[in-house]
Amino acid sequence: MDKWLRSPWFVRVISLMIAVLLWMSANLDSDTTSDALLLNDGNNDLEVLSNIPLDLRYDDEQFTITGVPQYVNVTLEGPTSAMTPHVRQKNFEVFIDLEDIDEPGTYQVNVQHSGISNRLNVTLDPATLEVTVTERTSADFDVSVDFINDQNLIENYTVGEPTVEPGQVTITGSQDLVNRVALVKAMVDVTNVTESIDQIEAPVKVYDSQGNELNVLVDPNRVDVSVPIDLPTATVPIEVQTTGELPDGYALGSVTPNTQEVTITGPQTVLDEIESISDLEVDISELTETTTVDVDIPLPDGVQSVEPETVQVEVVVTEAEQAEETIDNIEVGVDNLQDGQTIDFLNPEDQLIEVVLKGDPEALEQVTAEDLQAFIDVDGLESGEHEVPIQLETPENVEAQVSTENATVRIG
């Protein structure tokens, strides 16, 4: 025995046998583990996935398809490990394939799927569909505007005429659907709106004559809409008043604005109380010729705006008509004669002068001799002869000229 143990070949044989035994042991453990995994994988699960989008594969430039639901239900059955990614990620497609169809008609087609593990059993609901293939057609339609919640528009505000850009859209679908198009509407919500809407993007809806929305392709499917939102308006007359007086020698002809009415905007209750705007004023105190002036329209209380904001007013000014009248025997008075002094008039001898009046005829008719005061001022004059200016007081707006400008007197 000791001889065998010392033999190198004996040791080699024994080592080989031990290696074979170890290999067999390892493989037995592996097979056991694999069998356990297969046993666990055989625990089947079942899951129903609802509302899975159904894709269409067809020539969408030539045909339209009807009779196809938007969603289908997919039932998966099989190992949990294979099912879980599909349930969580929905990383698969469900579709019907019509790409080989080259003419209109009604067809029975199978609903298909791709991207689902072949370890799972798949049930589709529905599994088959009857679809109608029709030739695609297009037509252009005008777009009108439909206001949503216009009953909630703030009191006193009104909706003006909207504008739509573009004003037409192209509708594409089956000939039957396109023929049924009756209304194409851009939908605009005006709830609590207090100012004009400027180019809001609005969705376009298509309806038949019964008010049913049609499932057609709209290009573009959104349009820009502008809507004026305004307060009520009213048209009222204006009245122009003048302030100040024309310079002497001029008369006022007419005062005429270039418009007799303006448009005011505001709450209806305020407009109902305004009959006219009468506090427009033109200052004529420096006018000596016919002039056109710009006058701002005052904004009445509660009124939001006025149009136009300014009016042009023509003020006609002419030279006043002059009349002349002569009044005789106006006595010249003496002021500031010192006590103890006497005075004699050498010229005019009788101390009387003649006054020539000029001015507006109506004004002259009102002037009498009692309205004229002629006098000389001899304050500080000593005894002897003196030539003193004759002064004259007259009513306003009347010019006067005396027959003798200076009086010659002798003071004693």
C-alpha positions as CSV (number, residue, x, y, z in Angstrom):
1,M,0.0,0.0,0.0
2,D,2.8,2.3,0.9
3,K,4.3,1.5,-2.5
4,W,1.1,2.7,-4.3
5,L,0.9,5.8,-2.3
6,R,4.4,6.7,-3.3
7,S,3.6,6.0,-7.0
8,P,3.0,9.3,-9.0
9,W,0.5,7.6,-11.2
10,F,-1.6,6.5,-8.2
11,V,-1.8,10.1,-7.0
12,R,-2.8,11.3,-10.5
13,V,-5.6,8.8,-10.7
14,I,-6.9,9.7,-7.3
15,S,-6.8,13.4,-8.2
16,L,-8.7,12.8,-11.4
17,M,-11.5,10.9,-9.5
18,I,-11.8,13.6,-6.9
19,A,-12.1,16.3,-9.7
20,V,-14.9,14.3,-11.5
21,L,-16.8,13.9,-8.2
22,L,-16.6,17.7,-7.6
23,W,-17.8,18.5,-11.1
24,M,-20.8,16.2,-10.8
25,S,-21.6,17.7,-7.4
26,A,-21.6,21.2,-8.8
27,N,-23.8,20.4,-11.8
28,L,-26.3,18.6,-9.6
29,D,-26.6,21.8,-7.5
30,S,-27.0,23.9,-10.7
31,D,-29.7,21.6,-12.1
32,T,-31.6,21.8,-8.8
33,T,-31.5,25.6,-8.8
34,S,-32.7,25.7,-12.5
35,D,-35.5,23.4,-11.7
36,A,-36.5,25.6,-8.8
37,L,-36.5,28.7,-11.0
38,L,-38.6,26.9,-13.6
39,L,-41.0,25.9,-10.9
40,N,-41.3,29.5,-9.7
41,D,-41.7,30.8,-13.3
42,G,-44.6,28.5,-13.8
43,N,-46.7,30.6,-11.3
44,N,-48.9,32.2,-13.9
45,D,-50.6,35.6,-13.4
46,L,-53.5,37.3,-15.3
47,E,-53.9,41.0,-16.0
48,V,-56.5,43.0,-18.0
49,L,-55.2,46.3,-19.5
50,S,-58.0,48.7,-20.5
51,N,-58.0,51.6,-22.9
52,I,-55.0,50.6,-24.9
53,P,-54.7,52.9,-27.9
54,L,-55.5,51.2,-31.2
55,D,-53.2,52.3,-34.0
56,L,-54.1,52.3,-37.7
57,R,-51.7,51.4,-40.4
58,Y,-53.0,52.6,-43.8
59,D,-52.5,55.0,-46.6
60,D,-53.8,58.1,-44.9
61,E,-53.2,60.3,-48.0
62,Q,-55.7,58.4,-50.0
63,F,-58.2,56.8,-47.6
64,T,-60.2,57.4,-44.4
65,I,-61.2,54.7,-42.0
66,T,-64.4,54.4,-40.1
67,G,-65.7,51.7,-37.7
68,V,-62.5,51.6,-35.7
69,P,-62.6,52.2,-31.9
70,Q,-60.0,54.4,-30.3
71,Y,-59.1,51.9,-27.6
72,V,-59.1,48.2,-27.0
73,N,-58.7,45.9,-24.0
74,V,-55.7,43.6,-23.8
75,T,-55.6,40.5,-21.5
76,L,-52.2,39.1,-20.6
77,E,-51.7,35.7,-18.9
78,G,-48.3,34.2,-18.0
79,P,-45.4,34.4,-15.7
80,T,-45.3,37.4,-13.5
81,S,-41.7,38.2,-14.4
82,A,-42.6,38.4,-18.1
83,M,-45.8,40.3,-17.5
84,T,-44.7,43.0,-15.1
85,P,-42.8,45.2,-17.6
86,H,-45.7,45.2,-20.0
87,V,-48.2,46.1,-17.2
88,R,-46.0,48.9,-15.9
89,Q,-44.7,50.4,-19.1
90,K,-47.2,49.4,-21.7
91,N,-44.3,49.0,-24.0
92,F,-46.2,47.3,-26.8
93,E,-48.4,48.2,-29.8
94,V,-51.9,47.1,-30.7
95,F,-52.9,47.8,-34.3
96,I,-54.8,46.9,-37.5
97,D,-52.9,46.7,-40.7
98,L,-54.7,48.0,-43.8
99,E,-51.6,48.9,-45.8
100,D,-52.3,46.3,-48.5
101,I,-55.8,47.7,-49.1
102,D,-55.8,49.7,-52.3
103,E,-59.5,50.4,-52.9
104,P,-62.6,51.5,-50.9
105,G,-64.8,48.9,-49.3
106,T,-65.8,47.1,-46.1
107,Y,-63.3,44.7,-44.7
108,Q,-63.1,42.2,-41.7
109,V,-59.6,42.7,-40.2
110,N,-57.8,41.2,-37.3
111,V,-56.5,43.3,-34.4
112,Q,-52.8,42.6,-34.0
113,H,-50.1,43.2,-31.5
114,S,-46.3,43.5,-31.4
115,G,-43.7,43.9,-28.6
116,I,-45.4,41.4,-26.2
117,S,-43.3,38.6,-24.8
118,N,-44.0,35.2,-26.4
119,R,-44.1,33.7,-22.9
120,L,-47.5,35.4,-22.4
121,N,-50.9,34.5,-23.7
122,V,-52.6,37.5,-25.3
123,T,-56.3,38.1,-25.7
124,L,-57.6,41.2,-27.6
125,D,-61.0,42.6,-27.2
126,P,-62.2,43.1,-29.8
127,A,-60.2,40.6,-31.8
128,T,-61.6,41.5,-35.2
129,L,-63.2,44.6,-36.6
130,E,-65.4,45.5,-39.5
131,V,-63.9,48.6,-41.0
132,T,-65.0,50.8,-43.9
133,V,-62.4,52.2,-46.2
134,T,-63.4,55.3,-48.1
135,E,-61.6,57.7,-50.4
136,R,-60.3,60.8,-48.6
137,T,-61.6,64.2,-49.8
138,S,-61.0,67.8,-48.7
139,A,-62.9,71.1,-48.8
140,D,-62.4,74.6,-47.5
141,F,-64.9,76.2,-45.1
142,D,-65.3,79.6,-43.5
143,V,-64.8,79.8,-39.8
144,S,-67.3,81.7,-37.6
145,V,-66.9,82.4,-33.9
146,D,-69.0,80.8,-31.1
147,F,-68.8,82.6,-27.7
148,I,-68.8,80.4,-24.7
149,N,-70.4,81.7,-21.4
150,D,-71.4,85.0,-23.0
151,Q,-74.2,85.1,-20.4
152,N,-71.4,85.6,-17.9
153,L,-70.1,88.7,-19.6
154,I,-69.8,91.5,-17.1
155,E,-72.8,93.8,-17.0
156,N,-72.8,96.7,-19.5
157,Y,-70.1,95.2,-21.7
158,T,-71.0,94.1,-25.2
159,V,-69.3,91.8,-27.7
160,G,-68.3,93.4,-31.0
161,E,-67.7,91.8,-34.5
162,P,-64.9,89.3,-34.2
163,T,-62.1,88.7,-36.8
164,V,-60.6,85.3,-37.5
165,E,-57.2,84.5,-39.0
166,P,-57.2,82.5,-41.1
167,G,-60.8,82.9,-42.1
168,Q,-60.9,79.5,-43.7
169,V,-59.8,76.0,-42.8
170,T,-59.4,72.8,-44.8
171,I,-61.6,69.9,-43.7
172,T,-60.5,66.4,-44.7
173,G,-62.5,63.1,-44.3
174,S,-64.7,60.8,-46.1
175,Q,-67.0,62.2,-48.7
176,D,-70.0,61.5,-46.6
177,L,-68.6,63.4,-43.6
178,V,-67.4,66.3,-45.6
179,N,-70.8,66.6,-47.2
180,R,-72.4,66.7,-43.7
181,V,-70.4,69.7,-42.6
182,A,-72.8,72.6,-41.7
183,L,-70.9,74.7,-39.2
184,V,-67.2,75.4,-38.5
185,K,-66.8,77.2,-35.2
186,A,-63.9,78.8,-33.3
187,M,-64.7,78.6,-29.6
188,V,-64.0,81.7,-27.5
189,D,-64.7,81.9,-23.7
190,V,-65.7,85.5,-22.7
191,T,-66.4,84.8,-19.0
192,N,-65.7,88.0,-17.0
193,V,-63.9,89.7,-19.9
194,T,-63.6,93.5,-19.6
195,E,-61.3,94.3,-22.4
196,S,-60.9,93.4,-26.1
197,I,-59.4,90.0,-26.9
198,D,-56.4,90.3,-29.2
199,Q,-55.5,87.2,-31.3
200,I,-56.4,84.5,-28.8
201,E,-55.7,81.0,-30.1
202,A,-59.1,79.2,-30.3
203,P,-59.9,75.5,-31.1
204,V,-62.0,74.8,-34.2
205,K,-65.0,72.5,-34.0
206,V,-67.0,71.0,-36.9
207,Y,-70.7,70.2,-36.7
208,D,-73.5,68.9,-38.9
209,S,-76.9,70.5,-39.3
210,Q,-78.1,68.7,-36.2
211,G,-75.4,70.1,-34.0
212,N,-73.4,66.8,-33.8
213,E,-69.7,67.2,-33.8
214,L,-68.0,65.5,-36.7
215,N,-64.8,63.5,-36.5
216,V,-62.9,65.0,-39.4
217,L,-59.4,66.4,-39.9
218,V,-59.2,70.2,-39.6
219,D,-56.2,72.1,-40.9
220,P,-55.4,74.3,-39.0
221,N,-57.2,73.0,-36.0
222,R,-56.7,76.3,-34.1
223,V,-57.1,79.8,-35.4
224,D,-56.4,83.3,-34.0
225,V,-59.5,85.3,-33.0
226,S,-59.7,89.0,-32.1
227,V,-62.9,90.2,-30.4
228,P,-63.7,93.8,-29.5
229,I,-65.3,94.0,-26.0
230,D,-67.0,97.3,-25.5
231,L,-69.2,99.3,-23.2
232,P,-72.4,100.7,-24.5
233,T,-72.2,103.9,-26.5
234,A,-74.5,106.9,-27.1
235,T,-74.4,109.9,-29.5
236,V,-75.1,113.2,-27.9
237,P,-75.0,116.9,-29.2
238,I,-72.3,119.4,-28.1
239,E,-72.7,123.0,-27.3
240,V,-69.8,125.6,-27.5
241,Q,-69.7,128.6,-25.1
242,T,-67.5,131.7,-25.4
243,T,-65.6,133.3,-22.6
244,G,-64.1,136.8,-22.4
245,E,-64.9,139.8,-24.6
246,L,-63.6,140.7,-28.1
247,P,-61.2,143.7,-28.3
248,D,-62.8,147.0,-29.1
249,G,-63.9,147.5,-32.7
250,Y,-64.6,143.8,-33.3
251,A,-67.8,141.9,-33.4
252,L,-68.6,138.2,-33.0
253,G,-70.2,136.5,-36.0
254,S,-70.6,132.8,-35.4
255,V,-69.1,130.0,-33.3
256,T,-69.3,126.7,-35.3
257,P,-67.8,123.3,-34.3
258,N,-66.8,120.9,-37.1
259,T,-69.1,118.3,-35.7
260,Q,-72.3,118.7,-33.9
261,E,-72.3,115.4,-32.1
262,V,-69.9,113.1,-30.3
263,T,-70.0,109.4,-29.2
264,I,-69.6,108.7,-25.5
265,T,-68.9,105.3,-24.0
266,G,-69.8,104.1,-20.5
267,P,-72.3,102.2,-18.4
268,Q,-75.8,102.4,-19.8
269,T,-77.2,103.9,-16.6
270,V,-74.7,106.8,-17.0
271,L,-75.5,107.3,-20.7
272,D,-79.2,107.5,-20.0
273,E,-78.7,110.6,-17.9
274,I,-76.6,112.6,-20.4
275,E,-78.6,114.6,-23.0
276,S,-75.7,116.8,-24.2
277,I,-72.2,118.1,-23.5
278,S,-72.5,121.8,-23.1
279,D,-69.4,122.9,-21.2
280,L,-67.0,123.4,-24.2
281,E,-65.4,126.8,-24.0
282,V,-63.6,129.1,-26.4
283,D,-61.7,132.2,-25.1
284,I,-62.3,135.1,-27.6
285,S,-60.7,137.9,-25.6
286,E,-57.7,138.1,-27.9
287,L,-59.3,137.3,-31.3
288,T,-59.2,140.0,-34.0
289,E,-59.9,137.8,-37.0
290,T,-61.8,134.7,-37.9
291,T,-59.9,131.8,-36.3
292,T,-60.2,128.0,-36.0
293,V,-59.3,126.6,-32.6
294,D,-59.0,123.1,-31.2
295,V,-61.2,122.4,-28.2
296,D,-61.0,119.3,-26.0
297,I,-64.3,117.5,-25.2
298,P,-64.7,117.4,-21.4
299,L,-65.5,113.9,-20.1
300,P,-68.7,113.7,-18.1
301,D,-68.6,111.9,-14.8
302,G,-68.9,108.1,-15.2
303,V,-68.1,108.2,-18.9
304,Q,-65.2,106.1,-20.0
305,S,-64.3,107.7,-23.3
306,V,-65.5,110.2,-25.9
307,E,-65.0,110.2,-29.7
308,P,-63.7,112.4,-31.1
309,E,-61.7,113.7,-28.1
310,T,-61.1,117.1,-29.7
311,V,-63.2,119.2,-32.1
312,Q,-62.3,122.2,-34.2
313,V,-64.3,125.3,-33.7
314,E,-64.5,128.2,-36.2
315,V,-65.0,131.6,-34.6
316,V,-66.0,134.2,-37.1
317,V,-64.8,137.7,-36.0
318,T,-65.5,140.9,-38.0
319,E,-64.7,144.5,-37.5
320,A,-67.6,146.1,-35.6
321,E,-70.0,148.4,-37.6
322,Q,-69.2,152.0,-36.6
323,A,-71.7,154.8,-36.2
324,E,-71.0,158.5,-35.4
325,E,-73.0,160.9,-33.3
326,T,-72.3,164.5,-32.3
327,I,-73.5,165.9,-29.0
328,D,-73.3,169.7,-28.5
329,N,-73.1,172.0,-25.6
330,I,-71.1,169.8,-23.2
331,E,-70.0,172.1,-20.4
332,V,-66.3,171.9,-19.4
333,G,-66.0,171.6,-15.6
334,V,-63.0,172.8,-13.5
335,D,-61.3,170.6,-10.9
336,N,-58.9,171.7,-8.1
337,L,-59.4,175.5,-8.3
338,Q,-57.9,177.0,-5.2
339,D,-59.9,178.9,-2.7
340,G,-60.0,182.6,-3.5
341,Q,-59.1,182.0,-7.2
342,T,-61.3,182.9,-10.1
343,I,-61.3,181.5,-13.6
344,D,-62.5,182.8,-17.0
345,F,-62.6,180.7,-20.2
346,L,-61.0,182.6,-23.1
347,N,-61.5,179.5,-25.4
348,P,-64.1,178.2,-25.7
349,E,-65.6,181.5,-24.5
350,D,-68.9,180.0,-23.4
351,Q,-67.2,177.0,-21.7
352,L,-69.1,174.7,-24.0
353,I,-67.6,172.1,-26.4
354,E,-68.9,169.7,-29.0
355,V,-68.2,165.9,-28.7
356,V,-68.2,163.5,-31.6
357,L,-68.9,159.9,-30.5
358,K,-68.0,156.7,-32.5
359,G,-69.0,153.1,-31.9
360,D,-71.6,150.4,-32.3
361,P,-74.9,151.9,-33.4
362,E,-76.8,150.2,-30.6
363,A,-74.3,151.4,-28.0
364,L,-74.5,155.0,-29.3
365,E,-78.2,155.0,-29.0
366,Q,-77.9,154.6,-25.3
367,V,-75.5,157.6,-24.8
368,T,-76.9,161.0,-23.6
369,A,-75.2,164.3,-22.7
370,E,-75.4,163.4,-19.1
371,D,-73.2,160.4,-19.7
372,L,-70.3,162.6,-20.8
373,Q,-68.1,164.4,-18.4
374,A,-65.7,167.1,-19.7
375,F,-63.3,168.9,-17.4
376,I,-59.9,170.6,-16.9
377,D,-57.6,170.2,-14.0
378,V,-56.0,173.5,-12.8
379,D,-54.3,172.1,-9.7
380,G,-51.2,174.1,-8.9
381,L,-51.8,176.8,-11.5
382,E,-51.1,180.4,-10.5
383,S,-52.8,183.6,-11.6
384,G,-52.5,184.3,-15.3
385,E,-53.4,182.7,-18.6
386,H,-53.0,179.0,-19.1
387,E,-53.7,176.4,-21.8
388,V,-55.1,173.2,-20.1
389,P,-56.0,169.8,-21.8
390,I,-59.7,169.1,-21.8
391,Q,-60.4,165.6,-20.4
392,L,-63.4,163.6,-21.2
393,E,-65.0,160.6,-19.6
394,T,-67.3,158.4,-21.8
395,P,-69.2,155.1,-21.5
396,E,-67.3,151.8,-22.3
397,N,-67.1,150.7,-25.9
398,V,-67.5,154.2,-27.2
399,E,-64.8,156.4,-28.7
400,A,-65.0,160.2,-28.3
401,Q,-63.4,163.2,-29.9
402,V,-63.8,166.8,-28.6
403,S,-64.0,169.8,-30.9
404,T,-61.4,171.6,-28.8
405,E,-58.6,169.6,-27.2
406,N,-57.2,172.4,-25.0
407,A,-59.0,175.2,-23.1
408,T,-57.4,178.6,-22.7
409,V,-58.3,180.1,-19.3
410,R,-57.3,183.2,-17.1
411,I,-56.9,182.5,-13.4
412,G,-57.2,185.5,-11.1
